[in-house]
Amino acid sequence: MKLVACGLAFGYAGEPIGWDVDLALEDGEVLCLLGPNGSGKTTLFKTLLGLLKAQGGEITLDGVPLAHWSRWQLAQVMAYVPQAAAGYFPFTVLETGLMGRTARLGLFAIPSHRDRLAAEAALTALGINNLQNHIFTRLSGGQRQLTLIARALAQEPRILVMDEPTASLDFGNQIRVLDHIRALARRNIGIVLATHDPDHALTCADRVALLRQGRLIGYGPPADAITSASLWALYGVAVDVVTLPGSQRKICAPGLSAIPPVSRLTGVTR
């Protein structure tokens, strides 16, 4: 399933946020969205999901305008993974996963044995089936994030939209989530995700979009889109993008010498 945005303008009534955005997502592809706080990433995601009406341009799914899809149809092909939250009610991990089956249940229907199997399969795919009877609110941040991904997978979507899936996770859980993202792409699921870490984009993305003040300032394969110049334009800080010795892999190294001394920022003498 192909998701395409052409000349997309997005925002809220009387409050435009972004303009002239062109994006495309294919089956099994990971598209990573990079941008500073306030650049419009979340609003763009809501528009791609059909939660906000596009203010200009067009979004299509398999060539059909998004406006022609019903909410029920969209819920069967697109799933959303928010940032991990603490939660308020003592649902188990399995019950949380079962919530993803709502998109495939009729009005007033209750989950069937098949729905339970689908939720368990999603937990197993992410390696957390052993947690199915644990209370969601008592899990670690990484376990909560994996549970939310499992809930989305239980929908059996073709496209996953993930809002900063590694936010607030420790280093180990960040790597685990990125590894799962690549595994999901190998299952032919298209994934669009936001992150604040360009190294994550270099690790797992097939294409990268750079969003600044609601406009794309870069778009393409990670090695082409993520450069010292583009990161300076995006974040206003000096970053060296270097290739690891004996490898074709690139990483980002902050140019700390270009950051003003603490004394200039706070008046504190070093």
C-alpha positions in Angstrom: 0.0 0.0 0.0 1.4 3.4 -1.0 0.9 6.6 0.9 1.5 9.8 -1.0 1.3 13.4 0.0 1.5 16.0 -2.8 1.8 19.7 -2.2 0.3 19.1 1.3 -0.6 22.1 3.4 -1.6 21.3 7.0 -2.6 22.9 10.3 -5.6 24.0 12.2 -8.5 26.3 11.4 -7.0 29.7 11.0 -3.6 28.4 12.0 -1.5 27.0 9.1 1.5 25.0 10.2 3.1 23.6 7.0 3.1 24.0 3.3 4.2 22.3 0.1 5.1 18.9 1.6 5.7 16.1 -0.8 6.2 12.6 0.7 5.8 9.0 -0.4 5.8 5.7 1.6 6.0 2.3 0.0 5.3 -1.2 1.4 8.2 -2.3 3.6 9.8 1.1 3.7 10.9 3.2 6.7 10.5 6.9 6.3 12.0 9.0 9.1 10.9 12.5 9.9 13.5 14.8 11.5 12.8 18.2 12.8 13.2 20.5 15.9 10.4 21.0 18.4 7.6 23.0 16.9 8.4 22.2 13.3 5.0 20.6 12.7 5.8 16.9 12.9 2.8 15.8 15.1 0.4 18.0 13.1 1.6 16.4 9.9 1.1 13.0 11.3 -2.5 13.8 12.3 -3.1 15.0 8.8 -1.6 11.8 7.2 -3.8 9.8 9.5 -6.9 11.7 8.4 -7.5 13.1 11.9 -7.0 16.6 10.5 -8.3 17.8 7.2 -5.6 18.8 4.7 -5.6 22.6 4.1 -4.2 22.2 0.6 -2.7 19.6 -1.7 -3.7 15.9 -1.5 -3.1 12.7 0.4 -3.7 9.4 -1.4 -3.7 5.7 -0.3 -3.1 3.4 -3.3 -4.1 6.3 -5.6 -7.4 6.9 -3.8 -7.8 10.3 -2.0 -7.7 10.0 1.7 -11.0 11.9 2.0 -12.7 9.0 0.2 -11.7 6.5 2.9 -14.1 6.1 5.9 -12.7 6.1 9.4 -13.4 2.4 9.7 -11.5 1.7 6.5 -8.5 3.8 7.5 -8.4 2.0 10.9 -8.0 -1.3 9.1 -5.0 -0.2 7.1 -3.3 2.5 9.2 -2.3 2.3 12.9 -0.8 5.0 15.2 1.8 4.4 17.9 2.1 7.3 20.3 5.0 8.0 22.7 4.9 5.6 25.7 2.7 7.0 28.5 2.3 5.9 32.0 -1.4 5.1 31.6 -4.2 5.4 34.2 -6.1 2.1 34.3 -4.8 -1.3 35.3 -5.2 -3.1 32.0 -3.0 -6.0 31.4 -0.5 -6.1 28.5 -2.8 -8.6 26.6 -5.9 -6.4 27.2 -3.9 -3.4 25.9 -3.0 -5.4 22.8 -6.6 -6.5 22.3 -7.6 -2.8 22.1 -6.0 -2.8 18.7 -8.7 -5.3 17.4 -11.3 -2.6 17.9 -10.8 -1.6 14.2 -11.9 -5.1 13.1 -14.9 -5.5 15.5 -18.5 -4.7 14.8 -20.5 -2.3 16.9 -21.0 -3.7 20.4 -19.0 -6.9 19.5 -16.6 -8.4 22.0 -13.1 -9.9 21.1 -13.3 -13.4 19.7 -10.8 -16.2 20.0 -9.2 -15.1 16.7 -8.8 -11.6 18.1 -7.1 -12.9 21.1 -4.7 -15.0 18.9 -4.0 -11.9 16.8 -3.1 -9.9 20.0 -0.9 -12.7 21.3 0.8 -13.0 17.9 1.7 -9.3 18.1 3.1 -9.6 21.6 5.1 -12.7 20.5 6.5 -10.8 17.4 7.9 -8.1 19.7 9.2 -10.6 22.3 6.9 -9.6 25.1 4.4 -12.4 25.2 5.8 -13.4 28.6 4.4 -10.0 29.9 0.8 -10.6 28.7 -0.6 -10.8 32.3 1.4 -7.9 33.6 -0.2 -4.6 34.4 0.6 -2.0 31.7 1.0 0.9 34.2 3.7 -1.1 36.1 5.9 -1.7 33.0 9.2 0.0 32.2 9.2 2.7 29.6 10.6 0.3 27.0 8.1 -2.4 27.8 5.2 0.1 27.5 6.5 1.3 24.1 6.7 -2.3 22.8 3.2 -2.9 24.1 1.8 0.1 22.3 3.5 -1.1 19.1 1.9 -4.6 19.7 -1.5 -2.9 20.1 -1.0 -1.3 16.7 0.2 -4.5 15.1 -3.0 -6.3 16.4 -4.9 -4.0 14.0 -3.1 -5.9 11.2 -2.2 -2.6 9.5 -0.4 -2.0 6.2 1.1 1.4 7.5 2.4 2.3 10.9 2.7 6.0 12.0 5.0 6.3 15.0 5.5 9.5 17.0 9.0 9.4 18.5 8.9 5.7 19.5 12.3 5.9 21.2 11.6 9.1 23.3 12.4 8.8 27.0 13.8 5.2 26.5 17.2 4.1 27.8 19.9 3.3 25.2 19.3 -0.4 25.2 15.5 0.0 24.7 16.1 2.5 21.9 18.2 -0.1 20.0 15.6 -2.8 20.6 12.8 -0.6 19.3 14.8 0.4 16.2 15.6 -3.3 15.6 11.8 -4.1 15.8 11.1 -1.3 13.4 13.4 -2.8 10.8 11.8 -6.3 11.5 8.3 -4.9 10.9 9.5 -3.3 7.6 10.7 -6.8 6.5 7.1 -7.9 7.0 6.2 -5.5 4.3 4.7 -2.9 6.6 5.3 0.7 5.7 6.5 2.8 8.6 6.7 6.6 9.0 8.3 7.7 12.3 9.5 10.9 13.9 12.7 11.1 15.9 15.0 13.8 17.4 18.1 11.6 16.8 19.6 11.7 13.3 21.7 8.6 14.2 18.4 6.7 14.5 17.5 7.8 11.0 20.9 6.7 9.7 20.4 3.3 11.5 16.9 2.3 10.4 15.5 4.6 7.7 15.2 4.0 3.9 14.4 7.7 3.4 14.6 10.8 5.5 12.5 14.0 5.5 13.8 17.1 7.2 11.0 19.4 8.4 11.7 22.9 9.5 9.0 25.5 10.3 6.5 23.4 8.4 8.5 23.0 5.2 10.7 20.3 3.9 14.3 21.4 3.5 15.6 17.9 2.6 14.3 14.6 1.4 16.0 11.4 0.2 18.2 8.5 1.3 19.7 9.0 4.7 23.3 9.3 3.4 22.2 12.1 1.1 19.7 13.9 3.3 21.7 13.9 6.6 24.8 16.0 6.2 26.6 18.6 8.3 25.1 21.3 6.2 21.5 20.0 6.4 21.7 19.5 10.2 23.0 23.0 10.6 20.1 24.3 8.5 17.7 22.1 10.5 18.9 22.6 14.1 21.3 25.5 14.0 24.2 23.6 15.5 27.4 22.3 14.1 27.4 18.5 13.6 30.1 16.4 11.9 28.6 13.5 9.9 31.5 10.9 9.7 31.9 7.5 8.3 33.1 4.8 10.7 36.5 3.3 9.9 36.2 0.0 8.0 32.5 0.6 7.4 30.1 2.5 5.2 28.0 3.4 8.2 27.7 7.1 9.2 27.2 8.6 12.6 26.7 12.2 13.8 29.2 13.8 16.2 28.2 17.1 17.7 30.7 19.9 17.0 31.0 21.0 20.7 33.6 23.6 19.9 30.9 25.6 18.0 28.7 25.8 21.1 29.1 29.0 23.1 30.9 28.5 26.5 28.7 28.1 29.6 29.8 31.5 30.8 28.3 33.2 27.7 25.0 31.4 28.2 24.5 31.7 31.9 27.1 34.0 33.3 28.7 31.1 35.2 32.5 31.0 35.1 34.1 27.7 34.2 
